[in-house]
Amino acid sequence: MINEETNSIYQLNMGEGKTSVILIILSEILANDILDESDEILCHGKELNNTLGSSKPLDGGPIRWGLPFLFFNMIFNEEQFCEKLKVASQLNNCPVVFQENFRPIKIVPDLSREFCEILLSRFNQKTINIVDNGDENCGCYEDFIRGESVSKEDKIIKLLVVKSQNMLNSLLLAKAWLHHDILYHVMNYRYRVEYELSGKREKEIAISFRGKDLSSENSEFTHPDIMIDFTILSYLYRGLDLEQVRKRINQIKK
């Protein structure tokens, strides 16, 4: 067990020259367990994620943040989704969207359908079908998002590049969230790491600073869209403080 002497040693800075002295003292302590480097890694404020390469700005612009926020708004606030999830919520006092075993994959068809309606309206598209210059039907936008247009995917991407790069980027991002399971991953694994907005840093993105899994150079929690999702969840759960509200109002005024 940890005693006062062990704890005081643990608090020392492991600077060069002190290591050998500390190791000698530790060897003389009678204890059943001693804190080691794994405890240091997991202590509050430490980050398990080892980022690779230099920092670069994310592409995608506002849609990179707007799209997941749109999905969360549908899941948490829209009546049709609340009705669908009501039965599952009745099995537990906690709403299903807050439960660890929530599987958003079950509502992917509804999410993709509503997203397509919003997207097509924004880009003034009159039909849900993707048609080439020869009037060949290459499928619909919903199928593309759900990964059900594999055989014609390359052709669809070439058509959309000509039509609108922004629209293509939006569709590809939606496909990543719904077909490649970014949304599922975050909602299902958000209990494996502790994450929040740091009150001591100027950055306003949630960093998963403590993990329950082994550290990895390619941690799944360092994926930029995963971090964005954690950030949105943090704001949804916690809201804005007074200083953040004041800052946003001043930005709007400018």
CORPE-V699777 format. One record per helix or strand of 3 or more residues. SS is the DSSP state (H for helix, E for strand). FROM is the first residue (numbers start at 1). LEN is the number of residues. If there is no record, write none. Layout:
ss={SS/SS}
from={FROM/FROM}
len={LEN/LEN}
//
This chain:
ss={H/H/H/H/H/H/H/E/E/H/H/H/H/E/E/H/H/H}
from={4/19/37/63/79/96/104/129/137/141/150/165/182/193/207/220/224/242}
len={8/9/6/15/11/3/19/3/4/5/14/14/8/4/5/3/15/12}
//
